Amino acid sequence: MVDAFGDKLALVLKALSISRGRLAVDVGVDKSLVGRWCSGRVMPSAYNCSRVTRALAERLSHLTPSFSMVDWDLDLDGLADRLGVARAPVPRVISELPSGFAEWLRLSKLRDAALSSGNVSAALAGIWRTTRPVPEIPGKFVHDYVIMQVTDDGPLLFRMGIFSNRMIGWAIAVGDQMYCCCTNQSTGGSVFAILNRVHRPRIDVLDGVSLACMADAGGTPVAAAILLERFADLTGDPSADEARYEALLAEHPVAPDGSVPEDLQNYLLFDTGPTALANGGDAMIMLRALTSRARGSAVPAGGDADRAA
């Protein structure tokens, strides 16, 4: 059996540790088209294949100085050897769900939720800024930047980063919550979140709980309260949106002292455990729906000027 072009393209992207969105910017096409190439649903035209090859050849120069159209004729093992990387299994598309996402969602209820998430995805599309406690630096807070983009299939493409750390994954709406998972394509480290949401045409604030690993020697698992605020709407120009997102990721993530309002600090960092429970508090981290800061408006996402200062 001849290995599919999409599998080969996914392997090259893995070798370079770049996203489909980044390749789309390099080639000058919509990221959804790159997604269809990787999933095998669409083959690139000869013209686009040539442009993809040139863009990848520039990035691959440190691995192999002469990557060309001929290399697409190699099978997956041969291409992996050519690039000097280990071949990993490539996710396969299940039904009409996107590649990779389908592998994550095998349960029918989640699949149904994903395929009916179109309106919610439109309400959430944009660039977001998080505020969350820094586990490595007690008393400090950090801002990550997140970009949420609508896919052809309903679920949101969810990307998050700090400096050179890039994570990519998916977000779907189930009931009054958003379930999010994103993974570092180089290390495999993942971040999970369950966020409260509102049923509005435009969503501006989300809050909830995140689960990740600290950057210590043992990779200690840590849960924390988190707030996401819409920073900017998407412009409709993928290149401009990607450039703005990358510029934001270059900013220092630790919030300056005094920049996070005291009431938000108290909301995100509060006592839990037996003592807190005895005093009317909670035994564990909980962001209740009745006190959630999630909010939205009747104006669709993209319907007014962005909120960036």
SELUM-690910 format. One line per 8 residues: their letters; for each residue x, y, z of N, C-alpha, C. Coordinates in Angstrom, 3 decimals. Each point is the difference from the previous one (the first is absolute). Example, Ala and Ser with C-alpha at 12.3 -4.5 7.8 and 13.67 -1.06 7.14 Angstrom:
// SELUM-690910
as> 13.190 -5.690 7.800 -0.890 1.190 0.000 0.900 1.200 0.000; -0.350 1.050 -0.720 0.820 1.190 0.060 -0.770 1.090 0.730 $
***
This chain:
// SELUM-690910
mvdafgdk> 0.842 -1.194 0.000 -0.842 1.194 0.000 0.883 1.251 0.000; -0.307 0.959 -0.869 0.782 1.224 -0.096 -0.399 0.928 1.141; 1.000 0.515 0.719 -0.294 0.913 1.104 -0.587 1.294 -0.535; -0.998 0.543 0.692 -0.701 1.193 -0.447 0.848 1.250 0.166; -0.227 0.969 -0.892 0.708 1.271 0.086 -0.250 0.662 1.354; -1.274 -0.074 0.487 -0.320 0.646 1.270 0.826 -0.538 1.148; 0.232 -1.307 0.028 0.828 -0.590 1.046 1.437 0.517 -0.083; 0.486 0.137 -1.222 1.374 0.489 -0.191 0.114 1.462 0.431 $
lalvlkal> -1.006 0.803 -0.370 0.025 1.404 0.395 -0.047 0.131 1.521; -0.838 -0.812 0.654 -0.076 0.031 1.459 1.340 -0.365 0.629; 0.710 -0.949 -0.605 1.306 -0.404 0.513 1.004 1.144 -0.111; -0.009 0.705 -1.124 0.933 1.121 -0.180 -0.316 1.115 0.990; -1.282 0.292 0.214 -0.372 1.032 0.965 0.455 -0.379 1.405; -0.098 -1.289 0.321 0.470 -0.469 1.305 1.507 0.187 0.119; 0.729 -0.333 -1.069 1.460 0.143 0.024 0.412 1.444 0.228; -0.808 0.929 -0.519 0.312 1.423 0.119 -0.607 0.634 1.253 $
sisrgrla> -0.896 -0.742 0.670 -0.718 0.530 1.171 -0.751 1.278 -0.350; -0.658 0.010 -1.160 -0.816 1.147 -0.373 -1.438 -0.469 -0.208; -0.926 0.919 0.125 -1.416 -0.316 -0.118 -0.462 0.112 -1.450; -1.189 -0.510 -0.242 -0.603 0.153 -1.315 -0.252 1.480 -0.301; -0.381 0.746 1.050 -0.229 1.430 -0.182 1.256 0.734 -0.434; 1.146 -0.403 0.576 1.265 0.634 -0.375 0.345 -0.293 -1.451; -0.213 -1.249 -0.423 0.251 -0.344 -1.397 -0.934 0.777 -0.911; -1.259 0.147 0.412 -0.956 0.748 -0.819 0.476 1.423 -0.226 $
vdvgvdks> 0.556 0.612 1.054 0.527 1.360 -0.128 1.194 0.021 -0.959; 0.900 -0.985 0.131 1.182 -0.054 -0.862 -0.377 -0.166 -1.470; -1.049 -0.793 -0.249 -0.379 -0.298 -1.378 -0.970 1.033 -0.556; -0.742 0.680 0.920 -0.956 0.995 -0.448 -1.357 -0.573 -0.338; -0.412 -1.054 0.758 -1.328 -0.595 -0.194 -0.716 -0.016 1.337; -1.296 -0.294 -0.048 -0.766 -0.100 1.236 0.405 -1.257 0.764; 0.062 0.090 1.319 0.441 -1.139 0.815 -0.926 -1.206 -0.149; -1.291 0.265 -0.292 -0.918 -1.123 -0.173 0.393 -0.853 -1.197 $
lvgrwcsg> 0.621 0.629 -1.011 0.449 -0.764 -1.169 1.163 -0.905 0.385; 0.919 0.511 0.826 1.109 -0.832 0.474 -0.544 -1.162 0.819; -1.050 0.265 0.799 -0.628 -1.071 0.766 -0.567 -1.091 -0.893; -0.584 0.401 -1.121 -0.550 -0.991 -0.923 1.106 -0.779 -0.698; 1.134 0.663 -0.271 1.141 -0.730 -0.570 0.482 -1.062 0.986; 0.162 0.401 1.276 0.536 -0.929 1.004 -0.964 -1.155 0.260; -1.287 0.269 -0.068 -0.978 -1.052 0.279 -0.167 -0.947 -1.183; 0.504 0.408 -1.185 -0.143 -0.838 -1.179 -1.286 0.227 -0.764 $
rvmpsayn> -0.810 0.973 0.466 -1.261 0.250 -0.691 0.211 0.726 -1.332; 1.100 0.748 -0.102 0.299 0.760 -1.220 1.476 -0.145 -0.307; 0.325 -0.185 -1.266 1.395 0.003 -0.450 0.350 1.389 -0.501; 1.171 0.533 0.357 0.372 1.317 -0.523 0.223 -0.059 -1.506; -0.320 1.096 -0.659 0.299 0.100 -1.418 1.510 -0.012 -0.193; 0.442 -0.206 -1.227 1.438 -0.001 -0.285 0.620 1.333 0.403; -0.742 1.086 -0.250 0.502 1.331 0.349 0.168 0.137 1.510; -1.053 -0.399 0.758 0.083 0.119 1.455 1.022 -0.965 0.587 $
csrvtral> 0.122 -1.194 -0.593 0.996 -0.954 0.484 1.405 0.575 -0.151; 0.232 0.693 -1.112 1.302 0.637 -0.225 0.254 1.093 1.032; -1.044 0.784 0.311 0.155 1.074 0.994 0.246 -0.577 1.391; -0.715 -1.070 0.335 0.206 -0.666 1.291 1.427 -0.518 0.095; 0.471 -0.614 -1.067 1.350 -0.573 -0.002 1.050 1.079 0.201; -0.152 1.129 -0.693 0.967 1.100 0.149 -0.016 0.544 1.430; -1.204 0.179 0.563 -0.095 0.537 1.362 0.631 -0.949 1.011; -0.249 -1.305 -0.167 0.567 -0.976 0.929 1.498 -0.159 -0.192 $
aerlshlt> 0.466 0.106 -1.243 1.433 -0.142 -0.274 0.804 1.056 0.755; -0.535 1.227 0.069 0.700 1.061 0.734 0.114 -0.343 1.480; -1.087 -0.536 0.554 0.008 -0.335 1.425 0.791 -1.276 0.292; 0.115 -0.888 -1.003 0.692 -1.277 0.186 1.490 0.068 -0.277; 0.503 1.159 -0.335 1.401 0.114 -0.419 0.967 -0.476 1.078; -0.424 0.076 1.290 0.891 -0.459 1.079 -0.016 -1.521 0.134; -1.050 -0.660 -0.570 -0.083 -1.454 0.057 0.505 -0.646 -1.280; -0.427 0.540 -1.115 0.411 -0.514 -1.307 0.053 1.164 -0.978 $
psfsmvdw> 1.142 0.222 -0.632 0.188 1.210 -0.808 -0.689 -0.019 -1.362; -0.587 -1.109 -0.413 -0.508 -0.060 -1.371 -1.371 -0.656 -0.087; -0.899 0.368 0.918 -1.355 -0.538 -0.047 -0.696 0.492 -1.263; -0.623 -0.923 -0.730 -0.599 0.373 -1.285 -1.268 -0.813 -0.244; -0.641 0.279 -1.133 -1.229 -0.706 -0.378 0.218 -1.507 -0.056; 1.209 -0.441 -0.345 0.293 -1.427 -0.127 -0.195 -0.720 1.329; 0.217 0.710 1.123 -0.093 -0.639 1.316 -1.424 -0.440 0.336; -1.003 0.590 -0.652 -1.373 -0.428 0.251 -0.265 -1.406 -0.532 $
dldldgla> 0.888 -0.498 -0.880 -0.170 -1.347 -0.536 0.492 -1.075 0.963; 0.739 0.406 1.054 0.457 -0.968 1.004 -1.183 -0.507 0.823; 0.112 -1.231 0.531 -1.026 -0.434 0.938 0.277 0.647 1.355; -0.885 -0.218 0.968 0.137 0.676 1.286 1.305 -0.337 0.703; 0.377 -1.281 -0.023 1.254 -0.383 0.652 1.193 0.667 -0.684; -0.026 0.024 -1.340 1.091 0.636 -0.729 0.066 1.488 0.261; -1.167 0.654 0.087 -0.024 1.433 0.272 0.489 0.286 1.414; -0.403 -0.849 0.962 0.469 0.172 1.375 1.523 -0.131 0.069 $
drlgvara> 0.558 -0.995 -0.710 1.451 -0.156 -0.037 0.658 1.226 -0.637; -0.609 0.497 -1.059 0.537 1.184 -0.703 0.094 1.204 0.929; -1.003 0.125 0.879 -0.060 1.138 0.911 0.709 -0.270 1.321; 0.334 -1.266 0.246 0.676 -0.349 1.243 -0.908 0.076 1.210; -1.282 -0.355 -0.199 -0.943 0.042 1.118 -0.660 -1.359 0.144; -0.547 -0.238 1.194 -0.736 -1.242 0.240 -1.391 0.130 -0.582; -0.445 -1.030 -0.651 -1.352 0.010 -0.561 -0.999 -0.324 1.088; -1.031 0.826 0.130 -1.066 -0.234 0.965 -1.286 -0.309 -0.742 $
pvprvise> -0.905 -0.762 0.622 -1.273 -0.275 -0.656 -0.739 1.291 -0.328; -0.589 0.071 -1.186 -0.739 1.182 -0.423 -1.483 -0.229 0.255; -0.667 0.931 0.725 -1.425 -0.195 0.253 -0.800 -0.137 -1.288; -1.019 -0.837 0.036 -0.849 -0.212 -1.167 -1.347 0.681 0.212; -0.599 0.447 -1.076 -1.291 0.647 0.076 -1.089 -1.038 0.262; -0.895 0.313 0.944 -1.165 -0.837 0.254 -1.227 0.790 -0.447; -0.770 -0.561 -0.910 -1.161 0.686 -0.548 0.443 1.348 -0.553; -0.745 1.093 0.366 0.336 1.296 -0.549 0.762 0.887 0.975 $
lpsgfaew> 0.416 -0.564 1.144 0.743 0.793 0.968 1.425 0.235 -0.468; 0.632 1.130 0.415 1.361 0.299 -0.446 1.003 -1.025 0.500; 1.088 -0.161 -0.741 1.071 -0.902 0.397 0.542 0.399 1.362; 0.312 -0.951 0.839 0.524 0.298 1.329 -1.130 0.181 0.995; -0.917 0.916 -0.298 -1.143 0.226 0.883 -0.869 -1.240 0.067; -0.146 -0.662 -1.139 -0.819 -1.209 -0.030 0.584 -1.093 0.888; 1.324 -0.077 0.065 0.645 -0.995 0.848 -0.266 0.275 1.479; -0.136 1.272 0.334 -0.243 0.371 1.396 -1.447 -0.288 0.363 $
lrlsklrd> -0.921 0.236 -0.931 -1.419 -0.139 0.287 -0.555 -1.297 -0.570; 0.048 -1.052 0.775 -0.550 -1.270 -0.458 -1.379 -0.268 0.599; -0.370 0.758 1.031 -1.296 -0.220 0.625 -1.076 0.759 -0.765; -1.125 -0.649 -0.236 -1.013 0.564 -0.885 -0.533 1.335 0.494; -0.202 0.160 1.313 -0.546 1.246 0.513 0.943 1.169 -0.279; 1.296 -0.220 0.178 0.964 1.055 -0.276 0.073 0.288 -1.493; -0.077 -1.046 -0.811 -0.005 0.199 -1.454 -1.204 0.838 -0.422; -1.162 -0.310 0.559 -1.202 0.759 -0.337 0.144 1.460 0.427 $
aalssgnv> 0.573 0.208 1.195 0.204 1.370 0.483 0.942 0.766 -0.921; 1.068 -0.676 -0.435 0.971 0.648 -0.875 -0.626 0.429 -1.315; -0.806 -0.884 -0.572 -0.583 0.278 -1.306 -1.120 1.030 0.054; -0.482 0.313 1.206 -1.049 1.009 0.135 0.523 1.272 0.655; 1.324 0.180 -0.006 0.612 1.123 0.704 0.184 1.238 -0.868; -0.543 -0.006 -1.209 0.277 1.093 -0.932 -0.311 1.379 0.541; -1.219 0.209 0.558 -0.364 1.322 0.501 0.863 0.412 1.176; 0.290 -0.945 0.880 0.857 0.305 1.148 1.402 0.363 -0.476 $
saalagiw> 0.499 -0.718 -0.993 1.333 0.289 -0.523 0.069 1.415 -0.529; -1.021 0.425 -0.724 -0.017 1.364 -0.533 -0.016 1.029 1.122; -0.695 -0.307 1.108 -0.083 0.929 1.126 1.329 0.130 0.732; 0.869 -1.000 -0.153 1.269 -0.017 0.741 1.214 0.328 -0.860; -0.133 0.004 -1.316 1.148 0.243 -0.865 0.639 1.343 0.330; 1.320 0.010 0.134 0.706 1.238 0.310 1.318 -0.272 0.693; 0.653 1.072 0.423 1.243 -0.085 0.769 -0.335 0.328 1.456; 0.443 -0.854 0.902 -0.346 0.103 1.410 1.254 0.130 0.854 $
rttrpvpe> -0.163 0.649 1.165 1.089 0.077 0.978 -0.448 -0.664 1.289; 0.829 -0.888 0.521 -0.317 -0.656 1.262 0.609 0.768 1.167; -0.575 -0.183 1.150 0.608 0.418 1.259 -0.102 -1.199 0.934; 1.132 -0.422 0.539 0.012 -1.165 0.889 1.179 0.111 0.957; -0.060 -0.637 1.178 1.131 0.009 0.925 1.192 -0.742 -0.610; 1.209 0.420 0.385 1.220 -0.681 -0.437 0.416 -0.977 1.089; -0.091 -1.308 -0.233 0.333 -0.949 1.075 1.465 0.064 0.406; 0.870 0.337 -0.959 1.441 0.042 0.308 0.390 1.253 0.778 $
ipgkfvhd> -0.855 1.064 -0.056 0.322 1.258 0.684 -1.220 0.406 0.841; -0.101 -0.468 1.233 -1.175 0.293 0.831 -0.266 1.505 0.092; -1.272 0.366 -0.160 -0.393 1.393 0.088 0.024 0.743 -1.315; 0.540 -0.635 -1.040 0.067 0.634 -1.319 -1.070 -0.587 -0.911; -0.311 0.771 -1.058 -0.975 -0.438 -0.992 0.625 0.079 -1.391; -0.528 -0.813 -0.897 0.561 -0.063 -1.345 -1.122 0.179 -1.018; 0.368 0.560 -1.159 -0.917 0.131 -1.128 0.498 -0.875 -1.150; -0.802 -0.996 -0.386 0.250 -0.710 -1.259 -0.888 0.651 -1.062 $
yvimqvtd> 0.362 -0.206 -1.249 -0.882 0.432 -1.089 -0.516 -1.231 -0.736; -1.278 0.043 -0.304 -0.708 -1.107 -0.646 -0.657 0.525 -1.267; 0.057 -0.776 -1.063 -0.760 0.331 -1.200 -0.970 -1.143 -0.271; -1.273 0.331 -0.125 -1.033 -0.983 -0.302 -0.526 0.283 -1.404; -0.005 -1.027 -0.835 -0.401 0.157 -1.389 -1.006 -1.071 -0.377; -1.011 0.392 -0.756 -1.048 -0.917 -0.430 0.545 -0.955 -1.056; -0.346 -1.285 0.103 0.353 -0.963 -1.025 -1.224 -0.285 -0.868; 0.216 -0.643 -1.104 -1.108 -0.340 -0.892 -0.976 -0.976 0.645 $
dgpllfrm> 0.454 -0.728 1.024 -0.786 -1.090 0.568 -0.702 0.334 1.304; 0.133 1.246 0.492 -0.725 0.380 1.205 0.860 0.296 1.208; 0.883 -0.914 0.450 0.793 0.266 1.200 0.994 1.128 -0.231; 0.470 0.574 1.085 0.965 1.096 -0.073 1.421 -0.536 -0.014; 0.814 0.547 -0.879 1.438 -0.218 0.078 0.513 0.927 1.091; 0.691 -0.566 0.982 0.383 0.712 1.218 1.519 -0.006 0.100; 0.626 1.178 -0.088 1.458 0.077 0.110 0.385 0.943 1.128; 1.056 -0.368 0.713 0.453 0.783 1.141 1.517 0.011 0.004 $
gifsnrmi> 0.600 1.086 0.513 1.459 0.030 0.026 0.569 1.047 0.928; 1.250 -0.211 0.363 0.824 0.977 0.702 1.386 -0.079 -0.627; 0.525 1.123 -0.471 1.294 0.021 -0.674 0.023 -1.045 -1.116; 0.970 -0.937 0.031 0.113 -0.993 -1.070 -0.842 -1.250 0.265; -0.652 -0.066 1.156 -0.822 -1.167 0.341 -1.335 0.101 -0.723; -0.275 -0.941 -0.895 -1.222 0.024 -0.788 -0.831 -1.254 0.290; -1.281 0.197 0.245 -0.888 -1.123 0.269 -1.202 0.111 -0.926; -0.491 -1.135 -0.465 -1.124 -0.008 -0.921 -0.964 -1.106 0.395 $
gwaiavgd> -1.285 0.262 -0.135 -0.993 -1.000 0.369 -1.389 0.445 -0.400; -0.984 -0.434 0.789 -1.395 0.178 -0.382 -0.834 0.433 1.192; -1.119 0.657 -0.282 -0.947 0.385 1.039 -1.409 -0.256 -0.517; -0.842 -0.583 0.851 -1.385 -0.240 -0.394 -0.931 0.434 1.121; -1.222 0.320 -0.361 -1.019 0.394 0.965 -0.844 -1.205 0.366; -0.168 -0.227 1.295 -0.897 -1.033 0.508 -0.792 0.637 1.141; -1.295 0.207 -0.215 -0.808 0.660 1.015 0.456 1.428 0.222; 0.255 0.358 1.256 0.425 1.353 0.350 1.514 0.124 0.124 $
qmyccctn> 0.727 -0.997 -0.467 1.455 0.010 0.129 0.691 -0.139 -1.352; 1.256 0.417 -0.010 0.909 -0.279 -1.107 1.051 -0.978 0.508; 0.241 -1.072 -0.754 1.048 -0.964 0.328 1.155 0.218 -0.969; 1.180 0.252 0.553 1.154 0.373 -0.819 1.180 -0.929 0.289; 0.745 -0.315 -1.040 1.226 -0.783 0.131 0.973 0.492 -1.045; 1.210 0.338 0.402 1.031 0.374 -0.977 1.327 -0.626 0.407; 0.819 -0.303 -1.015 1.212 -0.789 0.205 1.183 0.652 -0.683; 1.149 -0.032 0.664 1.254 0.435 -0.605 0.424 -1.059 -1.010 $
qstggsvf> 0.098 0.380 -1.273 0.281 -0.964 -1.050 1.421 -0.553 0.062; 0.888 0.662 0.764 1.381 -0.476 0.132 0.178 -0.932 1.188; -0.600 0.371 1.150 0.238 -0.754 1.232 -1.146 -0.935 0.368; -1.191 0.253 -0.526 -1.158 -0.801 0.388 -0.674 0.484 1.264; 0.590 0.990 0.684 -0.633 0.551 1.192 -1.329 0.649 -0.350; -1.010 -0.178 0.859 -1.346 0.473 -0.315 -0.568 0.870 1.108; -0.943 0.846 -0.382 -0.772 0.823 0.931 -1.471 -0.310 -0.244; -0.753 -0.193 1.078 -1.427 -0.269 -0.083 -0.742 1.096 0.756 $
ailnrvhr> -1.200 0.306 -0.440 -0.797 1.011 0.697 -1.483 -0.295 -0.177; -0.772 0.295 1.045 -1.456 0.013 -0.075 -0.421 1.416 0.365; -0.682 0.657 -0.930 -0.319 1.416 0.150 -1.506 0.215 0.015; -0.456 0.904 0.873 -1.388 0.428 -0.022 -0.222 0.932 -1.188; -1.167 -0.129 -0.650 -0.300 0.891 -1.118 -1.435 0.504 0.125; -0.345 0.970 -0.834 -1.358 0.516 -0.062 -0.556 -0.248 -1.397; -1.311 -0.049 -0.124 -0.646 -0.256 -1.290 -0.323 1.347 -0.653; 1.015 0.599 -0.631 -0.150 1.298 -0.643 0.646 -0.046 -1.382 $
pridvldg> -0.448 0.870 -0.931 0.615 0.022 -1.344 1.479 0.362 0.025; 0.388 0.776 1.019 1.410 0.363 0.163 0.370 -0.259 1.454; 1.066 -0.740 0.217 0.470 -0.281 1.357 1.288 0.780 0.229; 0.046 0.730 1.117 1.132 0.882 0.280 0.864 -0.447 1.169; -0.568 -0.764 0.926 0.753 -0.452 1.175 -0.389 -1.443 0.302; 1.003 -0.816 0.311 -0.186 -1.373 0.453 0.790 -0.190 1.286; -0.449 -0.890 0.857 0.816 -0.364 1.160 -0.185 -1.475 0.289; 0.928 -0.550 0.753 -0.074 -1.419 0.307 1.248 -0.499 0.676 $
vslacmad> 0.303 -1.262 -0.219 1.139 -0.659 0.649 0.891 -0.616 -1.068; 1.305 0.192 0.141 0.967 -0.598 -0.923 0.832 -1.045 0.734; 0.520 -0.961 -0.748 0.856 -1.052 0.549 1.216 -0.129 -0.898; 1.178 0.135 0.580 1.239 -0.067 -0.772 1.104 -0.530 0.910; 1.228 0.005 -0.500 1.169 -0.401 0.792 0.937 1.181 0.164; 0.556 0.129 1.193 0.960 1.068 0.265 1.286 -0.241 -0.787; 0.783 1.054 -0.135 1.272 -0.100 -0.701 1.126 -0.371 0.963; -0.303 -0.867 0.983 1.043 -0.442 0.920 0.558 -1.339 -0.474 $
aggtpvaa> 0.959 -0.521 0.742 0.679 -1.221 -0.438 -0.951 -1.184 -0.098; -1.012 -0.049 0.872 -0.908 -1.132 -0.005 -1.245 0.206 -0.826; -0.162 1.206 -0.576 -1.212 0.277 -0.757 -1.247 -0.145 0.852; -0.006 0.653 1.161 -1.077 -0.159 0.971 -1.355 0.420 -0.575; -1.018 -0.870 0.020 -1.334 0.407 -0.444 -0.571 1.079 0.910; -0.655 0.997 -0.586 -0.567 1.096 0.781 -1.316 0.457 -0.623; -1.005 0.236 0.849 -1.282 0.537 -0.441 -0.113 1.443 0.476; -0.622 0.857 -0.803 -0.113 1.415 0.360 -1.254 0.592 -0.629 $
aillerfa> -0.542 1.016 0.670 -1.083 0.779 -0.589 0.589 0.879 -1.100; -0.793 0.260 -1.052 0.495 0.767 -1.139 -1.126 0.857 -0.565; 0.354 1.182 -0.491 -0.943 0.898 -0.656 0.511 0.284 -1.411; -0.887 -0.061 -0.984 0.335 0.359 -1.381 -0.845 1.192 -0.407; 0.655 1.049 -0.525 -0.692 1.191 -0.471 0.305 0.207 -1.480; -1.043 0.333 -0.764 0.208 0.275 -1.423 0.937 1.195 -0.139; 1.088 -0.194 -0.729 0.976 1.072 -0.207 -0.253 0.700 -1.332; -0.354 -0.766 -1.029 -0.241 0.580 -1.326 -0.845 -0.958 -0.824 $
dltgdpsa> -0.783 0.556 -0.900 -0.711 -0.819 -0.972 0.953 -0.376 -1.133; -0.309 -1.066 -0.715 0.757 -0.345 -1.196 -0.406 0.928 -1.137; 0.942 0.339 -0.850 -0.248 0.988 -1.049 -0.548 -0.613 -1.280; 0.134 -1.328 -0.151 -0.332 -0.628 -1.270 1.203 -0.154 -0.905; 1.119 0.617 0.391 1.260 -0.139 -0.732 0.894 -0.933 0.818; 0.109 -1.283 -0.372 0.771 -0.950 0.813 1.442 0.444 0.241; 0.635 0.609 -0.990 1.393 0.431 0.162 0.109 1.087 1.057; -0.910 0.964 -0.038 0.035 1.087 0.982 -0.314 -0.520 1.401 $
dearyeal> -0.982 -0.886 0.107 -0.347 -0.560 1.307 1.166 -0.804 0.571; 0.658 -0.776 -0.852 1.131 -0.815 0.460 1.162 0.878 0.438; 0.256 1.077 -0.744 1.094 0.904 0.350 -0.268 0.671 1.346; -1.241 0.404 0.221 -0.334 0.632 1.277 0.124 -0.987 1.147; -0.464 -1.212 -0.212 0.094 -1.036 1.029 1.458 -0.277 0.349; 0.854 -0.147 -1.009 1.421 -0.268 0.244 0.652 1.155 0.741; -0.383 1.238 -0.317 0.564 1.157 0.699 -0.400 -0.010 1.473; -1.228 -0.391 0.297 -0.446 -0.066 1.388 0.750 -1.070 0.778 $
laehpvap> 0.321 -1.120 -0.663 0.718 -1.079 0.677 1.421 0.409 0.373; 0.513 1.032 -0.642 1.360 0.461 0.305 0.036 0.873 1.257; -1.166 0.437 0.484 -0.036 0.838 1.197 0.331 -0.829 1.239; 0.542 0.668 1.030 0.306 -0.704 1.244 -1.306 -0.419 0.666; -0.134 -1.276 0.361 -1.306 -0.490 0.472 -0.359 0.356 1.432; 0.979 0.276 0.864 -0.308 0.264 1.408 -0.589 1.402 0.130; -1.176 0.083 0.615 -0.687 1.280 0.160 0.774 0.895 0.967; 0.215 1.279 -0.340 0.687 0.913 0.926 -0.760 0.125 1.309 $
dgsvpedl> 0.717 0.228 1.083 -0.621 0.173 1.309 -1.041 1.119 -0.064; -1.182 -0.278 0.541 -1.049 1.005 0.050 -0.871 0.069 -1.241; 0.358 -0.734 -1.059 -0.782 0.087 -1.236 -1.246 -0.872 0.020; -0.023 -1.025 0.849 -1.176 -0.848 0.135 -0.827 0.525 1.169; -1.238 0.454 -0.244 -0.815 0.570 1.085 -0.124 -0.946 1.189; -0.087 0.576 1.182 -0.028 -0.810 1.217 -1.198 -0.937 0.027; -1.164 0.462 -0.498 -1.170 -0.871 0.036 0.182 -1.196 -0.923; 0.724 0.174 -1.124 0.269 -1.127 -0.890 1.020 -0.941 0.627 $
qnyllfdt> 1.001 0.553 0.681 0.958 -0.850 0.704 -0.721 -0.887 1.008; -0.905 0.596 0.758 -0.727 -0.759 1.019 -0.910 -1.050 -0.638; -0.523 0.318 -1.180 -0.896 -0.928 -0.701 0.761 -1.224 -0.494; 1.248 0.212 -0.453 0.789 -1.085 -0.583 0.852 -0.739 1.022; 0.292 0.634 1.122 0.900 -0.590 0.989 -0.677 0.066 1.360; -0.586 -1.118 0.418 -0.776 0.004 1.230 0.294 -1.262 0.800; -0.309 0.050 1.299 0.279 -1.126 0.885 -0.958 -1.151 -0.281; 0.536 -1.205 0.044 -0.815 -1.211 -0.084 0.511 -0.989 1.042 $
gptalang> -0.784 -1.039 0.250 0.426 -1.036 0.933 -0.864 -0.020 1.244; 0.397 -0.803 0.985 -0.825 -0.177 1.208 -0.286 1.299 0.745; 1.002 0.874 0.132 -0.218 1.256 0.736 -0.978 0.894 -0.740; 0.208 0.129 -1.341 -0.909 0.821 -0.792 -1.419 -0.570 0.052; -0.126 -1.328 -0.062 -1.311 -0.641 0.032 -0.702 0.270 1.323; 0.748 -0.053 1.086 -0.582 0.251 1.324 -0.479 1.444 0.145; 0.590 0.902 -0.797 -0.372 1.416 0.071 -0.982 0.393 -1.100; -0.637 -1.012 -0.614 -1.000 0.289 -1.020 0.549 0.051 -1.415 $
gdamimlr> 1.270 -0.338 -0.171 0.611 0.009 -1.325 -0.107 -1.366 -0.669; 0.930 -0.258 -0.910 -0.017 -1.242 -0.777 1.179 -0.891 0.358; -0.224 -1.306 -0.108 1.066 -0.956 0.278 0.977 -0.125 -1.162; -0.412 0.439 -1.197 0.864 -0.096 -1.174 -0.318 1.165 -0.935; 0.805 0.160 -1.041 -0.194 1.111 -0.934 -1.322 -0.185 -0.735; -0.878 0.989 0.124 -1.278 -0.031 -0.703 -0.360 1.415 -0.448; -0.335 0.163 -1.273 -0.503 1.268 -0.509 -1.466 -0.223 -0.368; -0.865 0.328 0.928 -1.414 -0.314 -0.124 -0.675 0.845 -1.077 $
altsrarg> -1.000 -0.578 -0.650 -0.725 0.700 -1.061 -0.666 1.276 0.530; -0.505 -0.041 1.245 -0.718 1.159 0.551 0.913 1.195 0.214; 1.293 -0.238 0.195 0.935 1.110 0.234 0.996 0.159 -1.149; -0.204 -0.741 -1.082 0.919 0.064 -1.137 0.048 1.403 -0.603; 1.157 0.375 -0.492 0.170 1.293 -0.667 -0.204 -0.100 -1.511; -0.337 -1.177 -0.483 -0.236 -0.160 -1.437 -1.111 0.942 -0.448; 0.225 0.669 -1.126 -1.024 0.921 -0.508 0.153 0.157 -1.508; -1.054 0.529 -0.614 0.015 0.232 -1.438 -0.978 1.090 -0.344 $
savpaggd> -0.302 0.132 -1.299 -0.910 1.047 -0.448 -0.788 -0.503 -1.193; -0.939 0.827 -0.446 -0.821 -0.349 -1.156 0.696 0.333 -1.311; 1.148 0.665 0.073 0.746 0.358 -1.212 0.869 -1.185 -0.396; -0.152 -0.549 -1.205 0.819 -1.148 -0.411 1.486 0.315 0.068; 0.812 -1.020 0.247 1.455 0.174 -0.003 0.420 0.585 -1.335; 0.869 1.025 0.057 0.415 0.662 -1.237 -0.905 1.141 -0.373; -1.043 0.243 0.808 -0.964 1.027 -0.351 0.338 1.382 0.498; 1.056 0.129 0.803 0.425 1.337 0.407 1.500 0.028 0.117 $
adraa> 0.544 1.134 0.360 1.448 0.159 0.070 0.563 -0.879 1.094; 1.252 -0.465 -0.181 0.590 -0.845 1.027 0.283 0.829 1.238; 0.305 -0.749 1.071 0.106 0.640 1.307 1.446 0.267 0.403; 0.928 -0.237 -0.867 1.401 0.204 0.357 0.286 1.484 0.210; 0.827 0.289 0.992 0.365 1.386 0.264 1.022 0.469 -1.014 $
***
